[in-house]
Structures are given as C-alpha cells and as structure tokens.
C-alpha cells in the first residue's frame, strides 16, 4: 500500500513539515509552482567576482544565463519607435491582373501583380509619357504660305510624319529619312525647314495683338559650330601643346601688365606725396607762427600712407617723453633704417640729438623727407634699369629684322630718340614689353 512519502515523491513535493509528519498539506499542493520558481531562481543566481566591474560582469552573465547580443538592440517602449505588431490586421490581397499602357497605340496587353483594390485603374506610369505637339497644316495653307522651291510637299509631309513618330529627335529623324526617294538632307536642313514652317503657322494662326514666342533656328550658326567642334576634335598633339603654351604666355603677359600698373601707381603716389609735402612746408614757413590758424582734421591734405614716415601721436593722458616721439615706428623696415642712418651720417646730423620740442619736430621732418627721397631714388633706379633692358631688347629685335633698327646712341634714322619711338608707337612698345616680359629689377625684392 502506498504511503504519503510515495505520494510526495510522485508529486515532487517536499518540505520540513510534510517530511516530518508524513502527510500532504493543502499548502504543498497550492504553492508547488512558487516553490519551484524559488528553487530555480536560487540555482541561477551567480555572485560577481571581486575586482570585476559591473559592466564586464553584465556582459558575461545575466539572470537567464544568456549569451551577450551580437548587435545592439532596443527593447524599451515609450516615445521611441514601437516594433511592428505582426498579425494584428489582415494582409491586403494582391492579384495577377492584365493591364494596358495608354502611351502605346498598338493595344499590347501586359500582366503584373497589383493590389486588388486598384483593379480597373489606369496604368500609373502613363502620366510620364510626354509627347511633342507637332503642328498640322492643310493643303490650302501649304500652297499659300509654306511653299518652297527647294522642298516638295511630299518631302515636307514625310519630314513632319517622322517628327511626330520620333518626338523631334532630329538625329533619329535624319537616320530614318528616305534619302533614296528624296534629296539627301543634313540635320541642319531638316531643322531649318521644320522650324521655318512652325514660325509661319504661328504667325498665321495667332490672334492680333498677342505676343508670340516664335521658335528660331539659325542653321548657319549651327553649321559653323559643328565645323569648329570637328576642328577642335581633330587637333594634333603638337597643336594642343602650342595652344597650352600660348595660354600660359597670355597669363604671364596679364600678370606683368598688372605689376607695371601697380608700380606706376606707387610711383605716382610718391611724386604726389613729395609735391604735397613741399607745398605744405612752404605754406608753414610763409605764415607767421602766432597767427597760424589751427586746421581741422578734415582740412588736412590727403597724403598717401607710403609717403615718408608716419610717426605715432601720443594723445593719451599721462606723462610722455620727447624721445619717444623720435622713435621710428615698426612699419619702417630695417633696410630703410640703415639707409636713413647712412644719409644722416653723410649730412653730419647727430643720430640722437637733444630732444627739445623744435628739434624733435625738425628731426622727424628731416627723416621723413629722407625716407621719401630714398623711395624716389629707388623707383628712379628701377625705371632706368627697365628702360635700359628694353632698349637692349629693342636693338636685338631690330637686328633680327622684326622691327626697324635704332640709330647710334639710341637714335632712330629719322632723328628721333629711342624713347621717342617708344612713345610714338605705343602699341608696338606694349607688344614688345608683353611678349618679351618685364625684367627683374635690382630693387624689386
């Protein structure tokens, strides 16, 4: 006879109370699942080893002892994208049904998969079929307005029929044109005839007082364009290299021209600054010191920044030394400073005079004038060097026979000097300067 222990063993029940008493309680039968879950949870828990970070341990083990995911996944719900719930609705039925394309005129029947709700509707891609509206003319219009001795009516009808078939693709029209029955025509001839008829019909059928957009085709321009394109395509490698060389020379000529214009502007600024400074000094000497009115800043003559030295003005509050006003600004280069010191030593002027008010003003004006004189001398030396080099090159070209020769000591056989020839023949001089190139002046750097 089976005992209570056998029943507990069959039902996999256990417990202290039941084992001790040998009887089955109500709690053993009702709470059997909870006891199993507790045992399973207790057996699946692992303790994190000491010294191992929590993130590393989470990658190794989980509550269900699953392997870590190979790809990042997001299982959270809320404001993020919710996963699709498959099976909540019925799938829309699709059918294998026939259809016709309205763009085709041969009535061809085709088949494809389509939703059942769209059965009987037009083919959706037929709206992309755009055709060109080729004008139609009558017999009377052709005889009155469109007649041409070089074209017959049958040839014109054949042209317009091909234009309707191939949507004004004139290359295809020229390929399918019946050259055996009619004259041999080029693509430009076909275009010219077609657009001429379209323009005539637009003028005839237009209402009075309306602005027309008449299509115009210039056949001569199209022929010249194709000829130029063919010549460009048939160039030899030597011609391509020569063209690239000429383009580079043209860029060099433009660069030299800009440099010459810039040097001319700088020289003009120096001359203007020298004249302005001289006139200003004369006016200050003639006017008495006591009755000399104070000029406003707006009445000061516009002197370029490159003229002389621009000393800083000490207008800030506080005590300043007069010797600071004698200090050269940082804009003056070391080359100019050494040249200025050498000129002062040649004139016998002390480089560090006693800084009284009058001496500071006179010393600064003297150094400014000397710097301006130095810049003018430098510009004059550059111009003389360029003029000499151009004269030598002019003589070399004259010996080669490309231009007329110069006389002895730079004079022309007509009695004019070499400079006068260059001034009289400005275009020739510019051409010589541009092609040969401006030389590197001694003080250009």
C-alpha positions in Angstrom: 0.0 0.0 0.0 1.3 3.5 -1.0 2.4 5.7 1.8 2.5 9.5 2.0 6.2 9.6 1.2 5.4 7.8 -2.1 2.8 10.3 -3.0 5.1 13.2 -2.2 7.8 11.6 -4.2 5.4 11.2 -7.2 4.2 14.8 -7.0 7.7 16.1 -6.3 6.6 17.7 -3.1 8.9 18.4 -0.2 9.1 20.4 3.0 10.1 20.1 6.5 6.7 19.9 7.9 5.4 17.4 5.3 8.6 15.2 5.7 8.3 15.2 9.4 4.6 14.5 9.6 4.4 12.2 6.6 1.1 13.8 5.5 0.3 16.1 2.5 -0.9 19.6 3.4 -3.0 22.0 1.4 -0.1 24.4 1.1 2.1 21.7 -0.6 -0.4 21.3 -3.4 -1.3 25.0 -3.9 2.2 26.5 -3.6 4.0 23.9 -5.5 4.8 26.3 -8.5 6.1 29.0 -6.3 8.5 26.6 -4.6 9.8 25.5 -8.0 10.4 29.1 -9.1 12.2 29.9 -5.9 14.5 26.9 -6.3 15.1 27.8 -10.0 15.9 31.4 -9.2 18.2 30.4 -6.4 20.1 28.0 -8.5 20.6 30.5 -11.4 22.0 33.4 -9.4 25.7 33.9 -9.5 27.8 36.2 -7.4 30.0 38.7 -9.1 33.7 38.0 -8.5 35.7 40.5 -6.5 37.6 43.0 -8.6 35.4 42.6 -11.7 33.5 45.7 -12.9 29.8 45.5 -13.0 29.7 46.3 -16.8 32.1 43.5 -17.6 30.1 41.0 -15.4 26.9 42.0 -17.2 28.4 41.1 -20.5 29.3 37.6 -19.2 26.2 36.6 -17.2 22.6 37.6 -16.9 19.6 36.3 -15.0 18.8 33.7 -17.6 22.4 33.0 -18.4 22.0 34.1 -22.0 24.9 34.9 -24.3 25.5 38.7 -24.9 23.9 40.1 -28.0 26.0 40.4 -31.2 24.2 43.6 -32.3 22.8 46.5 -30.2 19.1 46.1 -29.6 16.5 48.3 -28.0 13.6 46.7 -26.2 12.4 49.7 -24.4 8.9 51.0 -25.0 7.6 54.6 -24.9 8.4 57.6 -27.1 10.8 55.6 -29.3 9.7 53.7 -32.4 7.4 50.8 -31.5 8.0 47.5 -33.1 5.6 46.3 -35.7 2.9 44.0 -34.3 2.5 41.4 -37.0 -0.7 39.6 -37.3 -2.9 42.4 -35.9 -4.5 43.1 -39.3 -5.3 41.2 -42.5 -2.9 41.4 -45.4 -4.1 43.4 -48.4 -4.8 41.0 -51.2 -2.7 41.2 -54.5 -3.8 39.8 -57.8 -2.1 38.9 -61.1 -4.1 41.0 -63.5 -3.7 42.3 -67.1 -3.2 46.0 -67.9 -2.6 48.2 -71.0 -0.4 51.2 -71.3 -2.2 54.2 -72.8 1.1 55.5 -74.1 1.2 52.6 -76.6 -1.1 52.7 -79.7 -0.7 49.0 -80.6 -3.0 47.8 -77.8 -0.4 45.5 -76.3 -1.6 43.5 -73.2 0.7 43.0 -70.3 0.4 41.3 -66.8 1.7 42.2 -63.4 0.9 41.9 -59.7 -1.3 44.6 -58.4 -3.5 45.2 -55.3 -7.0 44.0 -55.6 -8.4 47.5 -54.7 -6.6 49.0 -57.7 -8.2 46.7 -60.3 -9.6 48.6 -63.3 -7.5 51.8 -62.7 -5.2 53.3 -65.4 -1.5 52.4 -65.5 0.1 54.9 -63.1 3.3 55.5 -65.1 1.4 56.5 -68.3 1.3 60.1 -67.0 5.1 60.4 -67.6 4.6 59.9 -71.3 5.0 63.5 -72.7 4.6 64.0 -76.4 5.5 67.0 -78.6 2.7 68.7 -80.3 3.7 68.8 -83.9 1.6 71.3 -85.9 -0.7 70.2 -88.7 -1.2 72.2 -91.9 -3.8 72.0 -94.6 -3.4 71.9 -98.3 -4.5 75.5 -98.7 -2.1 76.7 -96.0 0.8 74.9 -97.6 0.1 76.4 -101.1 -0.4 80.0 -99.7 2.3 80.3 -97.1 4.6 77.2 -96.8 5.5 76.6 -100.4 9.3 76.4 -101.1 11.0 75.6 -104.4 13.7 73.5 -102.7 11.1 71.4 -100.9 8.2 69.4 -102.3 5.0 68.8 -100.4 5.6 65.1 -100.3 9.0 65.6 -98.7 7.6 68.1 -96.2 4.9 65.7 -95.3 7.5 62.9 -94.8 9.5 65.2 -92.5 6.5 66.1 -90.3 5.5 62.4 -90.2 8.9 61.4 -88.9 8.8 64.4 -86.4 5.6 63.0 -84.9 6.9 59.5 -84.7 10.2 60.2 -83.1 9.3 63.3 -81.0 11.6 65.8 -82.7 14.7 63.7 -82.2 16.4 65.0 -85.3 19.3 62.7 -85.2 16.9 59.7 -85.4 14.8 61.5 -88.0 17.9 62.0 -90.2 18.8 58.3 -89.8 15.2 57.2 -90.8 14.9 59.8 -93.6 14.2 58.4 -97.0 17.3 59.7 -98.8 16.7 57.4 -101.8 13.3 58.9 -102.7 14.1 62.5 -101.7 17.2 64.6 -101.7 20.0 64.0 -99.3 19.5 66.4 -96.4 21.6 67.2 -93.4 20.3 67.5 -89.8 20.5 71.3 -90.0 18.5 71.4 -93.2 15.7 69.3 -91.6 15.7 71.5 -88.5 15.6 74.7 -90.6 12.7 73.5 -92.7 10.7 72.3 -89.6 11.1 75.5 -87.5 10.5 77.7 -90.5 7.1 76.1 -91.0 6.3 76.3 -87.3 7.1 80.0 -87.2 5.0 80.7 -90.3 2.0 78.8 -88.9 2.3 80.6 -85.5 2.2 84.0 -87.3 -0.8 83.0 -89.4 -2.9 81.5 -86.6 -2.1 84.0 -83.9 -4.7 86.4 -82.8 -3.9 90.1 -83.4 -2.2 91.9 -80.5 -0.8 88.8 -78.8 2.9 88.4 -78.0 4.3 85.3 -79.8 7.2 83.1 -78.8 8.3 82.1 -82.3 10.9 79.4 -82.4 14.0 80.5 -84.4 16.7 78.2 -85.6 20.0 79.6 -87.0 21.2 76.9 -89.4 24.4 78.8 -90.4 25.5 79.2 -86.8 24.8 75.5 -86.1 26.9 74.5 -89.1 29.8 76.8 -88.1 29.6 75.4 -84.5 29.9 71.8 -85.7 32.8 72.7 -88.0 34.7 74.3 -85.1 33.9 71.3 -83.0 35.2 69.0 -85.6 38.4 71.1 -86.0 38.9 71.0 -82.2 38.4 67.3 -82.1 40.9 66.7 -85.0 43.7 68.7 -83.5 47.2 67.1 -83.3 49.1 66.8 -80.1 51.5 69.5 -81.3 48.7 71.9 -81.8 47.3 71.2 -78.4 50.7 71.8 -76.8 51.1 75.0 -78.7 47.7 76.2 -77.6 48.5 75.5 -73.9 51.8 77.3 -74.3 50.1 80.4 -75.8 47.5 80.4 -72.9 50.3 80.3 -70.3 52.1 83.2 -72.1 48.9 85.2 -72.1 48.5 84.7 -68.4 52.1 85.8 -67.9 51.5 88.9 -70.0 48.4 89.8 -68.0 50.4 89.4 -64.7 53.2 91.6 -65.9 50.7 94.2 -67.0 49.1 94.3 -63.6 52.6 94.6 -62.0 53.5 97.5 -64.2 50.3 99.3 -63.4 50.8 98.8 -59.7 54.4 100.1 -59.9 53.1 103.1 -61.9 50.5 103.9 -59.2 53.1 103.6 -56.4 55.4 105.9 -58.2 52.6 108.4 -58.8 51.8 108.3 -55.1 55.4 109.0 -54.2 55.6 112.0 -56.5 52.2 113.4 -55.2 53.4 112.9 -51.6 56.6 114.8 -52.4 54.8 117.7 -54.0 52.2 117.8 -51.2 54.9 117.8 -48.5 56.9 120.6 -50.2 53.9 122.8 -50.7 52.8 122.3 -47.1 56.3 123.2 -45.8 56.4 126.4 -47.9 53.0 127.4 -46.6 54.1 126.9 -43.0 57.2 128.9 -43.5 55.4 131.9 -45.1 52.6 132.1 -42.4 53.6 133.6 -39.0 53.7 131.2 -36.1 51.4 133.2 -33.8 48.6 133.9 -36.3 48.7 130.4 -37.8 45.1 129.1 -37.5 44.7 125.5 -36.4 43.5 123.4 -39.2 40.8 120.8 -38.7 41.5 117.2 -39.4 39.1 117.2 -42.3 41.1 120.1 -44.0 44.4 118.2 -44.0 45.7 117.2 -47.4 45.3 113.6 -48.3 48.9 112.3 -48.1 49.4 108.7 -49.1 50.5 106.3 -46.3 53.6 105.4 -48.3 54.9 109.0 -48.2 57.8 109.4 -45.7 57.3 108.2 -42.1 54.1 108.3 -40.1 55.0 108.9 -36.5 52.6 107.9 -33.8 50.6 110.6 -31.9 50.7 110.5 -28.1 47.2 111.7 -27.2 46.6 109.6 -24.2 46.6 111.0 -20.7 49.8 110.8 -18.7 53.5 111.8 -19.0 55.4 111.1 -22.2 59.0 111.7 -23.1 60.0 113.7 -26.2 62.5 110.9 -27.1 59.5 108.6 -27.6 58.3 110.8 -30.4 61.7 110.4 -32.2 61.4 106.6 -32.2 60.8 105.2 -35.6 57.6 103.1 -36.0 57.7 99.4 -36.6 56.3 99.9 -40.2 59.7 101.1 -41.3 61.9 98.2 -42.4 65.5 97.5 -41.4 66.7 98.3 -44.9 65.2 101.8 -44.8 66.5 102.4 -41.2 70.1 101.6 -42.2 69.8 103.7 -45.4 68.4 106.6 -43.3 71.2 106.3 -40.7 73.8 106.4 -43.5 72.3 109.5 -45.1 72.2 111.3 -41.7 75.8 110.4 -41.1 76.7 111.8 -44.6 74.8 115.0 -43.8 76.6 115.3 -40.4 73.4 115.1 -38.4 73.5 113.5 -34.9 71.5 110.3 -34.7 70.4 111.1 -31.2 70.0 114.9 -30.8 68.8 116.7 -27.7 65.1 116.1 -27.7 63.7 119.7 -27.4 60.3 120.5 -28.9 61.7 122.2 -32.0 64.5 119.7 -32.5 62.1 116.7 -32.3 59.8 118.3 -34.9 62.6 119.2 -37.3 64.4 115.9 -36.8 61.2 113.9 -37.6 60.5 116.0 -40.7 64.1 115.6 -41.9 63.9 111.8 -41.5 60.5 111.7 -43.3 61.9 113.7 -46.2 65.0 111.5 -46.4 62.9 108.3 -46.5 60.7 109.8 -49.2 63.9 110.8 -51.1 65.2 107.2 -50.7 62.0 105.7 -52.1 62.1 108.1 -55.1 65.7 107.2 -55.8 64.8 103.5 -55.7 61.9 104.0 -58.0 64.0 106.0 -60.4 66.8 103.3 -60.4 64.2 100.7 -61.2 62.7 102.7 -64.1 66.2 103.3 -65.5 67.1 99.7 -65.3 63.9 98.6 -67.1 64.4 101.3 -69.7 67.9 100.1 -70.4 66.9 96.5 -70.7 64.0 97.4 -73.0 66.4 99.4 -75.2 68.8 96.4 -75.5 65.9 94.1 -76.4 64.6 96.6 -78.9 68.0 96.7 -80.6 68.2 92.9 -80.6 64.8 92.6 -82.3 65.9 95.3 -84.8 68.9 93.2 -85.7 66.7 90.2 -86.1 64.7 92.2 -88.7 61.3 92.1 -86.9 61.2 95.9 -86.3 63.1 99.0 -87.6 66.6 99.4 -86.3 67.8 102.1 -83.8 70.5 104.6 -84.7 73.7 105.3 -82.9 73.3 106.1 -79.2 69.6 105.2 -79.1 68.5 107.5 -82.1 66.4 106.4 -84.9 67.4 107.1 -88.6 64.5 109.7 -88.7 66.3 111.7 -85.9 64.0 110.6 -83.0 65.5 109.1 -79.9 64.7 105.5 -78.9 62.4 106.8 -76.1 60.6 108.9 -78.6 60.0 105.9 -80.9 58.5 104.0 -78.0 56.3 107.0 -77.1 55.2 107.4 -80.7 54.5 103.8 -81.2 52.7 102.9 -78.0 51.1 99.7 -79.4 54.4 98.3 -80.6 56.0 99.1 -77.3 53.3 97.4 -75.3 53.5 94.4 -77.6 57.3 94.2 -77.1 57.0 94.6 -73.4 54.3 92.0 -73.0 55.8 89.3 -75.3 59.4 89.6 -74.1 58.5 90.2 -70.4 59.5 92.7 -67.8 62.9 92.1 -66.3 63.6 91.6 -62.6 64.7 95.0 -61.3 67.6 95.2 -58.8 65.4 96.6 -56.0 62.2 94.8 -56.8 62.5 92.5 -53.8 
